C-alpha cells in the first residue's frame, strides 16, 4: 500500500461526516477465508480481472463471492419505470428496474454518508475513474492528513471512488450522494464509517454502462427497506370490477 493511500485512509472516522465524494473507505487486511460454497463458473467470470482502458480491474477474491452477493436478475415489483435505480441502503441492495416486474440486483456496501439522503433524485452525469479531492472542512480539521492531497488525487486502482461514480442531484442541485466503486471489495455487503453506496468495481462498471444521463434514482428509507421484493397482494375489488358480468 502506498504512503499516499495510508494517508488518505487514516482519517476514516472523520470522513463519515463529509460529503460522499470525499469519503475514502478503509481498506483493511483480508479476514480468514470462511468456508463458503464455491460459486458457479458463470458467476466467477463476472468478477474476473478485466481491462478497463489503460487499467486492469483486479479479480474479486473467491472467498468474497457468493451466489447471493453476485449481480443477478430478480423479481421486483414497482411502479417505477424501467431504468430507474432504487437504492435500499438498509438491505445493502441496489436495483435497476427492468420490464415485467424484474430488476437487476446488486449488492452494495454502505458508508455513513450512504444513510444521509433519501427520496427521489436523478443522475445528470457519471465519471470513469473519478478524481478524489478533500473538502475545505476536511483540510481545516486535519491538514496533516489531507494537505498533501489538497489538489486532488487522480483516479486509479487505489482511489477510494473506484472505477466509476454516478453523481446524484435533485431539484436543489448536488446532493453529494454518490454511487461508486471501491478498491476494498471485502466492504461489499457491509456497513462502514466512510463512503456512500459502493459496489464491486465490476458491478459499478456494469451499472454505469446501463445508466443514461438523467436516470431516475429513488433511495429508500429504513421503513421502506425491502419494498418491491415481495409480490403485492391482488386488489380483489379492482379485479372483480374488471371481470365480465
Beta strands, then each sheet from edge to edge (+ up, - down):
strand 1: 50-52
strand 2: 55-57
strand 3: 72-75
strand 4: 85-88
strand 5: 93-98
strand 6: 102-107
strand 7: 109-110
strand 8: 119-128
strand 9: 164-170
strand 10: 173-180
strand 11: 197-198
strand 12: 215-219
sheet 1: 1+ 2-
sheet 2: 3+ 6- 5+ 4- 12- 8+ 9- 10+ 11+ 7-
end
